[in-house]
Amino acid sequence: QHYFTVLFGHEGQKPLELRCEDEVDGDEWVEAIHQASYSDILIEREVLMQKYIHLVQIVETEKIAANQLRHQLEDQDTEIERLKSEIVALNKTKEKMRPYQGNQEDEDPDIKKIKKVQSFMRGWLCRRKWKTIVQDYICSPHAESMRKRNQIVFNMVEAESEYVHQLYVLVNCFLRPLRMAASSKKPPISHDDVSSIFLNSETIMFLHEIFHQGLKARIANWPTLILADLFDILLPMLNIYQEFVRNHQYSLQVLANCKQNRDFDKLLKQYEANPACEGRMLETFLTYPMFQIPRYIITLHELLAHTPHEHVERKSLEFAKSKLEELSRVMHDEVSDTENIRKNLAIERTIVEGCDILLDTSQTFIRQGSLIQVPSVERGKLSKVRLGSLSLKKEGERQCFLFTKHFLICTRSSGGKLHLLK
């Protein structure tokens, strides 16, 4: 048998003694309680924020140093061009100072032939040198980087085309047929459930059809390729993803509940048998939009890795990447908060009397499990246990829920319902 004691920092509160059946479970509970302090989590978050700010300052310093070096290189390039122009001017002056060679008509025919051969040789040498320059550039790191950048753009267009096709199947093979079914005489699903499952997926499809057409128009103007203005158009409209992502788990729950209806389940299987679905279920198509924003962020990271610092689109692409990352963080936090609230409410609904402290959205669920409450001993005598009415001589099994701010202890009745102890 393995015991542990919870000591409270307030006066008048007696220690709580609990027992586990095995040592591993006891160690896990003790470790979880140690790490559940809300203030410790806030302190750890503050330390991480300080480290993040320090790293951001280092990055900014490195950027400033890089800009200074870049300006120095530009100044040196300007100076080189100036010196080259002076050399050309001096050469022209020397040419003018040379004595007149006489009329070319008086030249010897052999001299003319020699000059003609020399002209051919100079042309051949020039063409060979130009060929060498072109081959050197083709093998250079800059050309390789440009080839990789072009390939990233081509892959992006293909991925966008595939994504638009997936949204098209979702809308035309599932959403619109189910809307019609909801309007039938014996509807297998209600209009409210259809709206809950698909939400604004049709709007997302229209948005990406526009974006895809813009990408294809840019590719048609190859090799001139400008993408940043497309992202400038796309960014303000991406907030519709927040609503879809926030609703995703709920939409899957509604779909699972609707599948309990045999008529709906039979109809859905008919839709999923469509060759356009390629054997994929409706849940798969509903999940595709969840990964689109991270896919854009990865593509922009790869694109910027092969975009020179002096490139005309560099700043616009960096701005688009930062906005997408900010939107992704907000969406991730909202999904985490929503899932945490749903978990807390699910636990609150299992308690017969309800529990108001679980309505606090700032606390996070950590773990749950069964523990055995041990009667506390005070001055050699058994005293009344702090939590609930427990026999002085018997141990009691408790269902425990650990959060970052609270530790709930419940009893389970014979019917399986939970009752919160005071």
PyMOL commands that set and color helices and strands:
alter all, ss='L'
color gray80, all
select helices_A, chain A and resi 23-34+38-97+104-106+109-138+141-182+191-198+201-220+228-237+240-258+262-272+275-277+282-305+314-350+356-359
alter helices_A, ss='H'
color red, helices_A
select strands_A, chain A and resi 2-6+16-20+365-374+377-378+381-382+396-403+407-412+418-420
alter strands_A, ss='S'
color yellow, strands_A
deselect
rebuild
show_as cartoon
